[in-house]
Amino acid sequence: MKILTAEEMGAADRRSVEAGVTVATLMQHAGDAVARFCLRRFGGDGLVVVLAGKGNNGGDGMVAALCLAEAGRQVRLALLGKVSELKGDAATAWESVTHLSDDEDVAKIGHPASVEMLEVEDEVALRAALEGAALVIDAVLGTGFKAAFQPKQPGIARPGPRLRGLVAVAQRLLAESHVPVVAVDLPSGWDADSMEEKAEGAFRADAVVTFTTPKLAHVFGHLTDETFGPVVVAGIGTPESAIESASGLTWGGSAKAIAEAPRAINGNKGRLGHVLLVGGAFGKAGAPSMSSVAALRAGAGLVTAAVPREILPIVAAVAPELMLTPLEEQSSGSRVQGSGFEVGGLALDQLEKEPLKALLKGMTVVGIGPGLGQEGTTPQWVRTFVGRVTMPMR
């Protein structure tokens, strides 16, 4: 999954519109994704307060308010500002919530889908809006926010004043409360292009729902409060062709798709690939152990760890389903001189035709390197191994 800057995300939205996907459609899908996450993660019948800004991030929150109300939740939508200041799709989203709440036919049949709508212009009104909340949705500021004194280089954020006026008051009130907060796209006041771990003065969040792809802040920042709360990336209909990243950075979280991919009903471990993981040395058993477990978790049907014989018992204890084969080391009589003392290394005779054939039998892919070290003959062993093995290798 590509990682984008705020500017690249804006360009992706524009290309989506050019491809026939309207901003209103993207907003509808985004709000729906936030609502579905909240219902799943923070179920119950308590009051949900949506704090909405006047931009498209606020519009996403308004759609989420509408979807939550339609699902039967009690919802209060608090706009930080005046309705008359809303423009474009955010204004349209507000009107959609207004029409639902004012619908006489809905009221006659006792439909639960109604939203308490407030214009909030001072601290007193904001405190009243937050009163009784069981969950708060932060839809005030999104990827359009830039930290003060932000330089042009993506990924570098300089500290400075971030939030002002009523937004700063909202940040302070939420910091003082213990109500769970779900951030729409980003916690308000967090620069999407920041690679800092923390953003002083930003809204706190217990979870974040962003859209299409992660931005730099999602990957490098600790966005959630105290514990590692979920950061969800939801698809909202942006065409893949619209997503372009100049950095070439990708998010490893998408690797979960490998393990979650549907498999044939008659599938078994013998049909799902066999990984040979070559690595390790004395004192370096952790690297091949963790790499082997990672291969299992990624979905490989079978994994064999080829490690020096002296660390074999350590690696064997890591996972019972892991298979092992020993790599022999140079005998004391054939040790190689180095730096004034004798050092060992992997035995080169294991790379002769028949021993190598036995080592590779049944394998479909090879991973080599974790923890091997550079002692003695090991570098020569690796070069020879790589030159003789023709199957896929990383």
Helices and strands as residue ranges (DSSP letters): H 6-18, H 23-41, E 47-52, H 56-70, E 75-80, G 83-85, H 88-102, H 104-108, E 115-120, H 123-130, E 133-139, H 165-176, E 181-184, E 207-211, H 216-220, E 231-234, G 240-242, G 252-255, H 256-260, G 269-271, E 274-278, H 286-297, E 302-308, G 309-311, H 312-316, E 323-327, G 332-334, E 336-338, E 341-343, G 348-351, H 353-360, E 365-368, H 378-388
